[in-house]
């Protein structure tokens, strides 16, 4: 399934500055795997070695927060990657 992935500014160095990129896959995990194949290293900025979403990252499919990487993605959906801000 073809979807759109919205990339936050801290990760745009992986996508050559692109704000959004196409993604392929039927689940969030498959979409992230597709991104990793094309933009090496980006997946591990969002997901750890055990396949858990990192604490400072939120993923959404359209307006629904992703609770598990097995969540489905349909053609035309938008996957949003959100990075939390921190600091003092």
C-alpha positions as CSV (number, residue, x, y, z in Angstrom):
1,X,0.0,0.0,0.0
2,X,1.3,3.4,-0.8
3,X,1.1,6.1,1.9
4,X,2.7,9.4,2.7
5,X,5.2,9.7,5.6
6,X,5.6,13.2,7.2
7,X,9.2,13.6,8.4
8,X,10.0,15.9,11.3
9,X,12.8,18.4,10.9
10,X,15.3,16.5,13.2
11,X,15.1,13.5,10.8
12,X,15.1,15.3,7.5
13,X,18.9,15.0,7.1
14,X,18.1,11.3,6.3
15,X,15.6,12.2,3.5
16,X,17.7,14.9,1.9
17,X,15.5,17.6,3.5
18,X,12.2,16.2,2.3
19,X,9.2,17.1,4.5
20,X,7.3,14.1,3.3
21,X,8.2,10.9,1.4
22,X,6.2,8.1,0.0
23,X,6.0,4.9,2.0
24,X,5.1,1.3,1.1
25,X,3.6,-1.3,3.4
26,X,0.5,-2.7,5.0
27,X,1.6,-2.0,8.6
28,X,3.6,0.7,10.3
29,X,6.5,-1.8,10.7
30,X,6.5,-2.4,7.0
31,X,6.4,1.3,6.2
32,X,9.4,1.9,8.6
33,X,11.2,-1.0,6.9
34,X,10.6,0.6,3.5
35,X,12.0,3.9,4.8
36,X,15.1,2.2,6.2
37,X,15.8,0.6,2.9
38,X,15.7,3.9,1.1
39,X,17.1,6.2,3.9
40,X,19.5,4.0,5.9
41,X,19.6,4.7,9.6
42,X,16.3,6.5,9.9
43,X,14.4,3.6,11.5
44,X,16.6,3.4,14.5
45,X,15.9,7.0,15.3
46,X,12.3,6.0,15.8
47,X,12.4,2.4,17.0
48,X,14.8,0.4,19.3
49,X,16.3,-3.0,18.7
50,X,13.3,-4.7,20.2
51,X,10.9,-3.0,17.9
52,X,9.5,-0.6,20.5
53,X,8.8,3.0,19.6
54,X,11.3,5.3,21.3
55,X,10.0,7.3,24.3
56,X,10.6,10.7,22.5
57,X,8.8,9.6,19.3
58,X,5.1,9.5,18.5
59,X,3.8,7.9,15.4
60,X,0.3,8.5,14.0
61,X,-1.6,7.0,11.1
62,X,-3.8,9.9,10.0
63,X,-5.1,11.1,13.4
64,X,-4.8,7.8,15.4
65,X,-1.7,7.4,17.6
66,X,0.2,4.2,16.8
67,X,0.3,1.8,19.8
68,X,1.9,-1.1,18.0
69,X,4.0,-1.3,14.9
70,X,1.6,-4.0,13.6
71,X,-1.1,-1.3,13.2
72,X,-2.4,-1.3,9.6
73,X,-1.7,1.3,7.0
74,X,-4.0,1.7,3.9
75,X,-3.4,3.2,0.6
76,X,-3.7,7.0,0.9
77,X,-3.0,7.2,4.6
78,X,-0.5,9.6,6.1
79,X,2.0,8.4,8.7
80,X,3.1,11.3,10.9
81,X,6.4,11.0,12.8
82,X,6.5,13.4,15.8
83,X,9.6,14.2,17.8
84,X,9.2,15.4,21.4
85,X,11.1,18.6,22.3
86,X,13.2,18.6,25.5
87,X,15.9,20.6,27.1
88,X,16.2,23.4,29.5
